[in-house]
Amino acid sequence: MRAWLPDFTVHVARDVDDVLAHLADGDWLPLAGGTDVMVVLAAGQLPAAKYVSIWGVPGLRGIDVRDDEVAIGSLTTYTDVSQHPVLAREFPMLGVAARLSGAAAIQNRGTIGGNVANASPAADTPPALFAYGAEIELVGPGGRRRVPYADFHTGYKTTRRRPDELISSVLLPRPRPSTARRRVQVYRKVGTRKAQAIAKVGLAVAMDLEGDVVIDCGLGLSSVAAVPLVGSRTASALRGRSLADAIDDAVRALASEIHPIDDVRSTAEYRRRVAENLWRDVLEATLAGRAPIDAL
Ligand SMILES: Cc1cc2nc3c(=O)[nH]c(=O)nc-3n(C[C@H](O)[C@H](O)[C@H](O)COP(=O)(O)OP(=O)(O)OC[C@H]3O[C@@H](n4cnc5c(N)ncnc54)[C@H](O)[C@@H]3O)c2cc1C
């Protein structure tokens, strides 16, 4: 273990304009809870750098429930997410992903914006955000813009965020209440341990059914590709079809959509088998009206 950090500079920003003025300079990087940044700094994997701390910046932390969407400020912590009553009721999978991220210290400090910006393919909230059809709001010199989260990750640890932009919030479209539909929401994470584990495979599903016909399906996966993966082709294999008829096609679609690799945490073969099995189990459990296996 290293007992020192390389030199780094932190400017504590007053407000969003102050953050943007520093990012425009080109040398500065945002620092939120620091739970990713400090690990790579301490491991000597980052050169000396200049950070603009956004931790106290007004307007970036908090959850705003609007008529048609819920806006989660980028600085909102895992603890904030998992304790919010509207998120718990309408987007319970996000709370599960938050509670499975690190342990209490990380959950009190790690932020949803940091998780998305850090862009690890193993991160826990991205699969849930994909399944819910989230958008990312960015603020930069030209003002604010929104990007569908499904288009946000462009390659290993690269995103559509420009260096002079800050993620300001994550937006979740609220589900329309319907008595005819059944909504199934499942997040499953397979790791080495039951806590403090980085996912070997993560799978998030939000599915609406009428009878056994799949009306809509959102799917996200972690640790099975170079990016947090949207299972769009897999979800398409289900939409509009009777679940009983579509399960085999949906499992084949997932098998063709994932591209797992061997690394320190697992093998490609293990990840492939587990992802396919988790997905089949979620679908078969939904059809049978039972709870899917609890992986963690
Ligand atoms: C012990 C431990 C356990 C962990 N377990 C998990 C886990 O189980 N699951 C999981 O997914 N992650 C885990 N993590 C990783 C980390 O906690 C999360 O990714 C966390 O959400 C990062 O948020 P942060 O605010 O600390 O980001 P920071 O470390 O401050 O920043 C991370 C990156 O995002 C950028 N950034 C931060 N905020 C913004 C913003 N608003 N706009 C633009 N860029 C921004 C920073 O410049 C940096 O590049 C763990 C980390 C540790 C140390």
The ligand as an SDF file (V2000), in Angstrom:
LIG
                    3D

 53 58  0  0  0  0  0  0  0  0999 V2000
  -13.8370    1.1150   -1.3760 C   0  0  0  0  0  0  0  0  0  0  0  0
  -14.6070    1.5120   -2.6300 C   0  0  0  0  0  0  0  0  0  0  0  0
  -15.6940    0.7510   -3.0080 C   0  0  0  0  0  0  0  0  0  0  0  0
  -16.4180    1.1060   -4.1550 C   0  0  0  0  0  0  0  0  0  0  0  0
  -17.4760    0.3100   -4.5220 N   0  0  0  0  0  0  0  0  0  0  0  0
  -18.1800    0.6210   -5.6200 C   0  0  0  0  0  0  0  0  0  0  0  0
  -19.2680   -0.2170   -6.0280 C   0  0  0  0  0  0  0  0  0  0  0  0
  -19.6050   -1.2250   -5.3770 O   0  0  0  0  0  0  0  0  0  0  0  0
  -19.9400    0.1280   -7.1610 N   0  0  0  0  0  0  0  0  0  0  0  0
  -19.5900    1.2210   -7.9140 C   0  0  0  0  0  0  0  0  0  0  0  0
  -20.2340    1.4940   -8.9440 O   0  0  0  0  0  0  0  0  0  0  0  0
  -18.5520    2.0280   -7.5570 N   0  0  0  0  0  0  0  0  0  0  0  0
  -17.8500    1.7560   -6.4380 C   0  0  0  0  0  0  0  0  0  0  0  0
  -16.7810    2.5540   -6.0760 N   0  0  0  0  0  0  0  0  0  0  0  0
  -16.3980    3.6700   -6.9450 C   0  0  0  0  0  0  0  0  0  0  0  0
  -16.9100    5.0720   -6.5210 C   0  0  0  0  0  0  0  0  0  0  0  0
  -17.2650    5.1170   -5.1550 O   0  0  0  0  0  0  0  0  0  0  0  0
  -18.1190    5.5140   -7.3650 C   0  0  0  0  0  0  0  0  0  0  0  0
  -17.8150    5.4770   -8.7360 O   0  0  0  0  0  0  0  0  0  0  0  0
  -18.6030    6.9200   -6.9640 C   0  0  0  0  0  0  0  0  0  0  0  0
  -19.9240    7.1100   -7.4310 O   0  0  0  0  0  0  0  0  0  0  0  0
  -17.7410    8.0510   -7.5180 C   0  0  0  0  0  0  0  0  0  0  0  0
  -18.3190    9.2890   -7.1100 O   0  0  0  0  0  0  0  0  0  0  0  0
  -17.4180   10.4450   -6.5030 P   0  0  0  0  0  0  0  0  0  0  0  0
  -18.3290   11.5870   -6.2310 O   0  0  0  0  0  0  0  0  0  0  0  0
  -16.6030    9.9730   -5.3560 O   0  0  0  0  0  0  0  0  0  0  0  0
  -16.4740   10.7670   -7.7670 O   0  0  0  0  0  0  0  0  0  0  0  0
  -15.0040   11.4070   -7.8050 P   0  0  0  0  0  0  0  0  0  0  0  0
  -13.9980   10.4220   -7.3310 O   0  0  0  0  0  0  0  0  0  0  0  0
  -14.9880   12.7550   -7.1840 O   0  0  0  0  0  0  0  0  0  0  0  0
  -14.8800   11.5880   -9.3960 O   0  0  0  0  0  0  0  0  0  0  0  0
  -14.8400   10.4730  -10.2560 C   0  0  0  0  0  0  0  0  0  0  0  0
  -14.6430   10.9730  -11.6900 C   0  0  0  0  0  0  0  0  0  0  0  0
  -15.7890   11.6570  -12.1450 O   0  0  0  0  0  0  0  0  0  0  0  0
  -15.4960   13.0240  -12.4610 C   0  0  0  0  0  0  0  0  0  0  0  0
  -16.6500   13.7710  -11.9670 N   0  0  0  0  0  0  0  0  0  0  0  0
  -17.2030   13.6790  -10.7300 C   0  0  0  0  0  0  0  0  0  0  0  0
  -18.3320   14.4080  -10.6800 N   0  0  0  0  0  0  0  0  0  0  0  0
  -18.4890   14.9670  -11.9020 C   0  0  0  0  0  0  0  0  0  0  0  0
  -19.4870   15.8190  -12.4770 C   0  0  0  0  0  0  0  0  0  0  0  0
  -20.5470   16.2590  -11.7860 N   0  0  0  0  0  0  0  0  0  0  0  0
  -19.3460   16.2090  -13.7670 N   0  0  0  0  0  0  0  0  0  0  0  0
  -18.2860   15.7610  -14.4850 C   0  0  0  0  0  0  0  0  0  0  0  0
  -17.3350   14.9590  -14.0200 N   0  0  0  0  0  0  0  0  0  0  0  0
  -17.4300   14.5610  -12.7310 C   0  0  0  0  0  0  0  0  0  0  0  0
  -14.1720   13.3250  -11.7900 C   0  0  0  0  0  0  0  0  0  0  0  0
  -13.4260   14.3050  -12.4960 O   0  0  0  0  0  0  0  0  0  0  0  0
  -13.4900   11.9510  -11.8590 C   0  0  0  0  0  0  0  0  0  0  0  0
  -12.9310   11.7620  -13.1400 O   0  0  0  0  0  0  0  0  0  0  0  0
  -16.0400    2.2340   -4.9200 C   0  0  0  0  0  0  0  0  0  0  0  0
  -14.9380    3.0200   -4.5190 C   0  0  0  0  0  0  0  0  0  0  0  0
  -14.2290    2.6590   -3.3830 C   0  0  0  0  0  0  0  0  0  0  0  0
  -13.0360    3.4990   -2.9690 C   0  0  0  0  0  0  0  0  0  0  0  0
  1  2  1  0
  2  3  1  0
  2 52  2  0
  3  4  2  0
  4  5  1  0
  4 50  1  0
  5  6  2  0
  6  7  1  0
  6 13  1  0
  7  8  2  0
  7  9  1  0
  9 10  1  0
 10 11  2  0
 10 12  1  0
 12 13  2  0
 13 14  1  0
 14 15  1  0
 14 50  1  0
 15 16  1  0
 16 17  1  0
 16 18  1  0
 18 19  1  0
 18 20  1  0
 20 21  1  0
 20 22  1  0
 22 23  1  0
 23 24  1  0
 24 25  2  0
 24 26  1  0
 24 27  1  0
 27 28  1  0
 28 29  2  0
 28 30  1  0
 28 31  1  0
 31 32  1  0
 32 33  1  0
 33 34  1  0
 33 48  1  0
 34 35  1  0
 35 36  1  0
 35 46  1  0
 36 37  1  0
 36 45  1  0
 37 38  2  0
 38 39  1  0
 39 40  1  0
 39 45  2  0
 40 41  1  0
 40 42  2  0
 42 43  1  0
 43 44  2  0
 44 45  1  0
 46 47  1  0
 46 48  1  0
 48 49  1  0
 50 51  2  0
 51 52  1  0
 52 53  1  0
M  END
$$$$
